[in-house]
């Protein structure tokens, strides 16, 4: 008892040793709580969420786990300072700690919200991949970025208010300068609206091959301000969304099938019967090739060219993949060459016929070259 009474009388920095011991003991309990209670909390929540079908509760608890651990340490430190209760005249620590804890709590709440946004974005992105629509694939990251920007502005306003700044004055000043800001940021605002229109109209999605009058390439990302296009020369083009929304866009990957339009010229010594056989052979090639779409095709002897008899071919490949499309064209072309060779027909090439007139002879000598 005498020892306890002496402890009550002893002081360090005008604070009794008993309060120092209680503070240290409470800090030790706080560290233990932060280490072990979070582990128990994690096990309990894992056992609870494993019984539910929805993963949303897992996302919520995963987002809260790390901020909750730091919140325990923060509150433990605050309560320890209150237990220590140093004199305000010589050691004004309580008011400072209370103010700091409020700011730290705001930051931890913001951290939790940020992690929650990331968790929900990952969840809905995984679900969007399984849907047929491509709109949600682009809409999820767009909404996620919007929420994060709104969160950052909210944090700045709340922290400013807790640090003693007048939020009403700040908002009023923003209102006064709003017109100037809007004029200065009109291009940025136009680009944001352009990105919204792109997401709603869906002229393309990420990964599509698109072509405009100015560039051609594959869409890599649709951002707030601009869209990134990777050209086939591997350069990166950043196009402002306000401009892209007003462009005429040819979406190559939106084709259900690829068109082939070409002409074959054969020599003028081809007989009508041989021409019919050539057309029938080419029609048979298109009919039996596995890479050719059978919905529509044309093979017609349509014109007498200057140097050839022209056969018009019009068909579609089943695949829209560039390499597979070219492979189909190559195989069809090779089979056409073999068919014409079997019929002893020759491909025509540009040529001229020269007629010579002799003064002493009315006969015309024809010379072809």
C-alpha positions as CSV (number, residue, x, y, z in Angstrom):
1,X,0.0,0.0,0.0
2,X,2.8,2.4,0.8
3,X,4.4,1.6,-2.6
4,X,1.1,2.5,-4.3
5,X,0.7,5.7,-2.3
6,X,4.3,6.6,-3.2
7,X,3.5,6.0,-6.9
8,X,0.5,8.3,-6.6
9,X,2.8,11.0,-5.2
10,X,5.7,10.6,-7.7
11,X,5.4,12.7,-10.9
12,X,7.1,13.0,-14.2
13,X,6.5,16.1,-16.3
14,X,3.8,17.1,-13.7
15,X,1.9,13.8,-14.4
16,X,1.6,11.1,-11.7
17,X,3.5,7.9,-12.4
18,X,0.2,5.9,-12.0
19,X,-1.2,7.6,-15.0
20,X,1.9,6.9,-17.0
21,X,1.6,3.2,-16.1
22,X,-2.1,3.2,-17.0
23,X,-1.3,4.9,-20.3
24,X,1.4,2.5,-21.2
25,X,-0.8,-0.5,-20.3
26,X,-3.6,0.9,-22.4
27,X,-1.3,1.4,-25.4
28,X,-0.1,-2.2,-25.0
29,X,-3.8,-3.3,-25.0
30,X,-4.4,-1.2,-28.1
31,X,-1.5,-2.9,-30.0
32,X,-2.7,-6.3,-29.0
33,X,-6.2,-5.4,-30.0
34,X,-5.0,-4.2,-33.4
35,X,-3.0,-7.4,-34.0
36,X,-5.3,-10.1,-32.6
37,X,-8.8,-8.6,-32.7
38,X,-8.4,-7.9,-36.5
39,X,-7.4,-11.6,-37.0
40,X,-10.4,-12.8,-35.1
41,X,-12.6,-10.3,-36.9
42,X,-11.2,-11.6,-40.2
43,X,-11.9,-15.2,-39.3
44,X,-15.5,-14.4,-38.1
45,X,-16.3,-12.4,-41.2
46,X,-14.8,-15.1,-43.4
47,X,-17.0,-17.7,-41.8
48,X,-20.0,-15.5,-42.1
49,X,-19.5,-14.4,-45.7
50,X,-18.8,-18.0,-46.8
51,X,-22.4,-18.9,-46.0
52,X,-23.8,-16.2,-48.2
53,X,-24.2,-16.4,-51.9
54,X,-23.4,-12.8,-52.8
55,X,-19.7,-11.6,-52.8
56,X,-20.7,-8.1,-51.9
57,X,-20.3,-8.6,-48.2
58,X,-16.8,-10.0,-48.8
59,X,-16.0,-6.8,-50.7
60,X,-17.3,-4.7,-47.9
61,X,-15.4,-6.5,-45.2
62,X,-12.2,-6.7,-47.3
63,X,-12.3,-2.9,-47.8
64,X,-12.8,-2.3,-44.1
65,X,-10.1,-4.6,-42.8
66,X,-7.0,-2.5,-43.0
67,X,-8.7,0.9,-42.3
68,X,-10.3,-0.7,-39.2
69,X,-6.9,-1.9,-37.9
70,X,-5.5,1.6,-38.2
71,X,-8.7,3.1,-36.7
72,X,-8.1,0.9,-33.6
73,X,-4.6,2.2,-33.2
74,X,-5.8,5.8,-33.7
75,X,-8.6,5.6,-31.1
76,X,-6.3,3.8,-28.7
77,X,-3.8,6.6,-29.0
78,X,-6.5,9.2,-28.4
79,X,-7.8,7.4,-25.3
80,X,-4.3,6.9,-24.0
81,X,-3.7,10.6,-24.1
82,X,-7.0,11.2,-22.4
83,X,-5.9,8.8,-19.6
84,X,-2.6,10.5,-19.3
85,X,-4.4,13.9,-19.2
86,X,-1.3,16.1,-19.2
87,X,-1.8,19.7,-17.9
88,X,-2.9,22.1,-20.5
89,X,-0.6,24.9,-19.3
90,X,2.6,23.0,-19.7
91,X,1.7,20.2,-22.1
92,X,-1.4,21.0,-24.2
93,X,-1.5,17.6,-26.0
94,X,-5.2,16.5,-25.6
95,X,-6.7,19.2,-27.8
96,X,-4.0,18.6,-30.5
97,X,-4.6,14.8,-30.4
98,X,-8.3,15.2,-30.6
99,X,-7.9,17.4,-33.7
100,X,-5.4,15.0,-35.3
101,X,-7.7,12.0,-34.6
102,X,-10.6,13.7,-36.4
103,X,-8.4,14.3,-39.5
104,X,-6.9,10.8,-39.4
105,X,-10.5,9.3,-39.0
106,X,-11.5,11.3,-42.1
107,X,-8.6,9.9,-44.0
108,X,-9.3,6.4,-42.9
109,X,-12.9,6.7,-43.9
110,X,-11.8,8.0,-47.3
111,X,-9.3,5.1,-47.6
112,X,-12.1,2.7,-46.8
113,X,-14.4,4.3,-49.5
114,X,-11.6,4.2,-52.0
115,X,-11.0,0.5,-51.4
116,X,-14.7,-0.1,-51.5
117,X,-14.9,1.6,-55.0
118,X,-12.0,-0.6,-56.2
119,X,-13.7,-3.7,-54.9
120,X,-17.1,-3.0,-56.5
121,X,-15.4,-2.0,-59.7
122,X,-13.5,-5.3,-59.9
123,X,-16.7,-7.2,-59.1
124,X,-18.8,-5.5,-61.7
125,X,-16.0,-5.6,-64.3
126,X,-15.9,-9.4,-63.9
127,X,-19.7,-9.5,-64.3
128,X,-19.5,-7.2,-67.3
129,X,-17.1,-9.5,-69.2
130,X,-19.8,-12.3,-69.0
131,X,-22.5,-10.1,-70.6
132,X,-23.1,-9.7,-74.4
133,X,-23.2,-5.9,-74.2
134,X,-19.9,-4.0,-74.4
135,X,-21.4,-0.9,-72.8
136,X,-20.9,-2.1,-69.2
137,X,-17.3,-3.0,-70.0
138,X,-16.6,0.7,-70.6
139,X,-19.1,2.1,-68.1
140,X,-17.7,0.4,-65.0
141,X,-14.2,2.0,-65.2
142,X,-15.8,5.3,-66.2
143,X,-18.1,5.3,-63.1
144,X,-15.2,4.2,-60.9
145,X,-13.0,7.1,-62.0
146,X,-15.9,9.5,-61.6
147,X,-16.6,8.3,-58.0
148,X,-12.9,8.6,-57.1
149,X,-12.7,12.2,-58.4
150,X,-15.8,13.1,-56.4
151,X,-14.3,11.4,-53.3
152,X,-11.1,13.4,-53.7
153,X,-13.0,16.7,-53.9
154,X,-15.2,15.7,-50.9
155,X,-12.1,14.9,-48.8
156,X,-10.5,18.2,-49.6
157,X,-13.7,20.1,-48.5
158,X,-14.1,18.1,-45.3
159,X,-10.4,18.4,-44.4
160,X,-10.5,22.2,-45.1
161,X,-13.6,22.6,-42.8
162,X,-11.9,20.6,-40.0
163,X,-8.7,22.7,-40.3
164,X,-10.7,25.9,-39.7
165,X,-11.3,27.1,-43.2
166,X,-14.7,28.4,-44.2
167,X,-16.4,26.0,-46.6
168,X,-19.2,28.4,-47.3
169,X,-16.7,31.1,-48.3
170,X,-14.8,28.6,-50.5
171,X,-18.1,27.5,-52.2
172,X,-19.0,31.2,-52.7
173,X,-15.7,32.0,-54.2
174,X,-16.1,29.0,-56.5
175,X,-19.5,30.3,-57.5
176,X,-18.1,33.8,-58.3
177,X,-15.2,32.3,-60.3
178,X,-17.3,29.6,-61.8
179,X,-17.9,31.4,-65.0
180,X,-14.2,32.0,-65.6
181,X,-13.4,28.4,-64.7
182,X,-16.1,27.2,-67.1
183,X,-14.7,29.3,-69.9
184,X,-11.2,28.2,-69.2
185,X,-12.2,24.5,-68.9
186,X,-14.7,24.5,-71.8
187,X,-12.6,22.1,-73.8
188,X,-12.3,19.7,-70.8
189,X,-16.0,19.9,-70.2
190,X,-16.7,19.2,-73.9
191,X,-14.4,16.2,-73.8
192,X,-16.2,14.8,-70.7
193,X,-19.5,15.1,-72.5
194,X,-17.9,13.6,-75.6
195,X,-16.8,10.6,-73.5
196,X,-20.3,10.2,-72.1
197,X,-21.8,10.3,-75.7
198,X,-19.2,7.7,-76.8
199,X,-20.2,5.4,-74.0
200,X,-23.9,5.9,-74.7
201,X,-23.8,5.7,-78.5
202,X,-21.2,2.9,-78.5
203,X,-19.7,3.5,-81.9
204,X,-16.8,1.3,-80.8
205,X,-15.5,-0.6,-77.7
206,X,-12.1,-1.1,-76.3
207,X,-10.2,-3.5,-78.5
208,X,-12.1,-2.6,-81.7
209,X,-10.3,-1.7,-85.0
210,X,-11.6,1.6,-86.1
211,X,-10.9,3.9,-89.1
212,X,-11.5,7.6,-89.6
213,X,-10.3,10.1,-92.2
214,X,-7.3,11.0,-90.0
215,X,-6.2,7.7,-88.4
216,X,-6.7,4.0,-88.2
217,X,-5.9,1.6,-85.3
218,X,-7.2,-0.3,-82.3
219,X,-8.9,1.4,-79.4
220,X,-6.9,0.9,-76.2
221,X,-8.7,3.1,-73.6
222,X,-11.6,5.5,-73.4
223,X,-10.8,8.1,-70.8
224,X,-12.4,11.3,-69.5
225,X,-10.6,13.6,-71.8
226,X,-9.3,11.5,-74.7
227,X,-9.4,8.1,-76.3
228,X,-6.2,6.2,-77.0
229,X,-5.8,4.6,-80.4
230,X,-2.9,2.2,-81.1
231,X,-2.1,2.6,-84.8
232,X,-0.8,-0.3,-86.9
233,X,2.6,1.3,-87.0
234,X,2.6,1.0,-83.2
235,X,2.3,4.7,-82.5
236,X,-0.2,5.9,-79.9
237,X,-2.8,8.5,-80.9
238,X,-4.7,10.5,-78.2
239,X,-7.8,11.9,-79.7
240,X,-10.0,14.4,-77.7
241,X,-13.4,12.8,-77.1
242,X,-15.2,16.0,-78.2
243,X,-13.6,15.6,-81.6
244,X,-13.9,11.8,-81.8
245,X,-17.7,12.0,-81.0
246,X,-18.2,14.2,-84.1
247,X,-16.0,12.1,-86.4
248,X,-17.3,9.6,-89.0
249,X,-16.0,6.3,-87.6
250,X,-15.7,3.1,-89.6
251,X,-15.7,0.2,-87.1
252,X,-14.0,-2.6,-88.9
253,X,-14.6,-5.1,-86.2
254,X,-18.3,-4.5,-86.2
255,X,-18.6,-6.3,-89.5
256,X,-20.4,-9.6,-89.2
257,X,-18.3,-10.8,-92.2
258,X,-15.7,-9.4,-94.6
259,X,-16.3,-8.5,-98.2
260,X,-14.1,-9.6,-101.1
261,X,-14.6,-7.6,-104.3
262,X,-12.3,-8.3,-107.2
263,X,-12.0,-8.9,-111.0
264,X,-10.2,-11.6,-113.0
265,X,-9.2,-10.8,-116.6
266,X,-8.7,-13.6,-119.1
267,X,-7.4,-13.3,-122.7
268,X,-9.6,-12.5,-125.7
269,X,-9.0,-15.9,-127.3
270,X,-11.3,-17.5,-124.7
271,X,-14.3,-19.1,-126.3
272,X,-17.9,-18.6,-124.9
273,X,-17.9,-22.3,-123.8
274,X,-14.6,-21.9,-122.0
275,X,-16.0,-18.8,-120.3
276,X,-19.0,-20.6,-119.1
277,X,-16.8,-23.4,-117.7
278,X,-14.6,-20.9,-116.0
279,X,-17.5,-19.2,-114.3
280,X,-19.0,-22.5,-113.2
281,X,-15.6,-23.6,-111.8
282,X,-15.2,-20.4,-109.8
283,X,-18.8,-20.7,-108.5
284,X,-18.0,-24.2,-107.4
285,X,-14.9,-23.1,-105.6
286,X,-16.8,-20.5,-103.6
287,X,-19.6,-22.9,-102.8
288,X,-17.3,-25.6,-101.4
289,X,-14.7,-23.4,-99.5
290,X,-15.3,-23.6,-95.8
291,X,-14.1,-20.0,-95.2
292,X,-16.6,-18.4,-97.6
293,X,-20.0,-17.2,-96.4
294,X,-22.7,-18.9,-98.4
295,X,-25.4,-16.3,-97.9
296,X,-24.5,-14.3,-101.0
297,X,-21.9,-14.5,-103.7
298,X,-21.6,-13.4,-107.4
299,X,-19.5,-14.7,-110.3
300,X,-20.3,-12.9,-113.5
301,X,-18.7,-12.2,-116.9
302,X,-19.7,-8.5,-116.8
303,X,-17.5,-6.5,-119.3
304,X,-15.1,-6.4,-122.2
305,X,-12.1,-4.5,-121.0
306,X,-9.4,-3.0,-123.3
307,X,-7.1,-6.0,-122.8
308,X,-9.2,-8.7,-121.2
309,X,-12.5,-10.4,-120.7
310,X,-13.5,-9.4,-117.2
311,X,-15.0,-11.8,-114.6
312,X,-16.5,-10.0,-111.6
313,X,-16.2,-11.8,-108.1
314,X,-18.1,-10.7,-105.1
315,X,-18.3,-12.8,-101.9
316,X,-17.8,-12.6,-98.1
317,X,-15.5,-14.5,-95.8
318,X,-17.0,-16.0,-92.7
319,X,-14.2,-14.7,-90.4
320,X,-13.7,-11.0,-89.7
321,X,-10.2,-11.7,-88.3
322,X,-7.7,-10.0,-90.6
323,X,-5.3,-13.0,-90.9
324,X,-8.1,-15.5,-91.4
325,X,-9.7,-13.3,-94.0
326,X,-6.5,-13.1,-95.9
327,X,-6.0,-16.8,-95.6
328,X,-9.4,-17.4,-97.2
329,X,-8.7,-15.0,-100.0
330,X,-5.3,-16.7,-100.7
331,X,-6.8,-20.2,-100.8
332,X,-9.7,-19.1,-103.1
333,X,-7.2,-17.3,-105.4
334,X,-5.0,-20.4,-105.7
335,X,-7.9,-22.6,-106.4
336,X,-9.1,-20.2,-109.2
337,X,-5.6,-20.3,-110.7
338,X,-5.6,-24.1,-110.7
339,X,-9.1,-24.2,-112.2
340,X,-8.2,-21.8,-115.1
341,X,-5.0,-23.7,-115.7
342,X,-7.0,-26.9,-116.0
343,X,-9.2,-25.2,-118.6
344,X,-6.1,-23.9,-120.5
345,X,-7.1,-20.4,-120.0
346,X,-4.6,-17.6,-119.5
347,X,-4.7,-14.4,-117.4
348,X,-4.7,-11.3,-119.5
349,X,-2.3,-8.4,-119.0
350,X,-2.3,-4.9,-120.5
351,X,-1.4,-5.1,-124.2
352,X,-1.7,-3.1,-127.4
353,X,-2.4,-4.1,-131.0
354,X,-0.5,-2.2,-133.7
355,X,-1.9,-2.1,-137.3
356,X,0.5,-1.3,-140.2
357,X,-0.8,0.0,-143.5
358,X,1.4,-0.4,-146.6
359,X,1.0,2.2,-149.4
360,X,1.4,-0.5,-152.1
361,X,-0.9,-2.9,-150.5
362,X,-4.4,-2.4,-149.2
363,X,-4.0,-5.4,-146.8
364,X,-3.5,-4.8,-143.1
365,X,-0.8,-6.6,-141.2
366,X,-1.6,-7.2,-137.7
367,X,1.1,-7.2,-135.1
368,X,0.4,-7.9,-131.5
369,X,2.8,-7.0,-128.7
